[in-house]
């Protein structure tokens, strides 16, 4: 399979894993998001993932997001695609490693940053307020922020640097994807169905750090509470984890950034030889 095919499969496996506390999975919908929408979003993103193999990273990301939004009718996998796009490019170059993906990030341009901002016009994305003094670069402005990007000569790597304090995905971009590669190694080491490994990876990642989407939507205190609960369930049985999942859904808590990291880790594991054949 090509890197783009593995990326699409990673999106499908990630959403099919269950239980995945607070997130859509094959046994659990949210009030405004359904399992089938994630399947459609993954398929819709395919053209952009293929473009990531040999085209500009920013354009590939925007194409993937537009296709995802057209397929699903909403934002299902924006953050997943943000992580997958540079990873697919690194894999297509033959160096899917922290060093290889760092080289991809360092090669990004102002044009890539412009495409990143345009992607926000295709889907509604929950983002925190920008750091003080750079309101002109608020991602929610979409293409209207492009003049400010050009004035500051900001590449996509530079844009990510502005978000590292409050966005775990941006930190992955700037640090060589350390959590993604660690989670991929755990997926490789485990046995059993890939969907089970995805659920296990999700719970472990959720226990590592506060989920930054939860921080954005519910605050630091709730995010730490969710992290601590996930940590306490590392060796729990499936029923206990399902109860945790039900509780988060009932409270409207969605650790979406953790799902992004899980999809990216599954991609790396698939590229390294993990197979649906067992």
NORCORBEL-V323711 format. One record per helix or strand of 3 or more residues. SS is the DSSP state (~ for helix, > for strand). FROM is the first residue (numbers start at 0). LEN is the number of residues. Records with the same first field share a line. If there is no record, write none. Layout:
SS: FROM-LEN, FROM-LEN
//
This chain:
~: 2-14, 34-10, 45-6, 56-16, 77-15, 97-9, 109-10, 134-3, 138-14, 155-6, 167-8, 177-12, 193-15, 211-7, 219-13, 237-14, 255-16
//
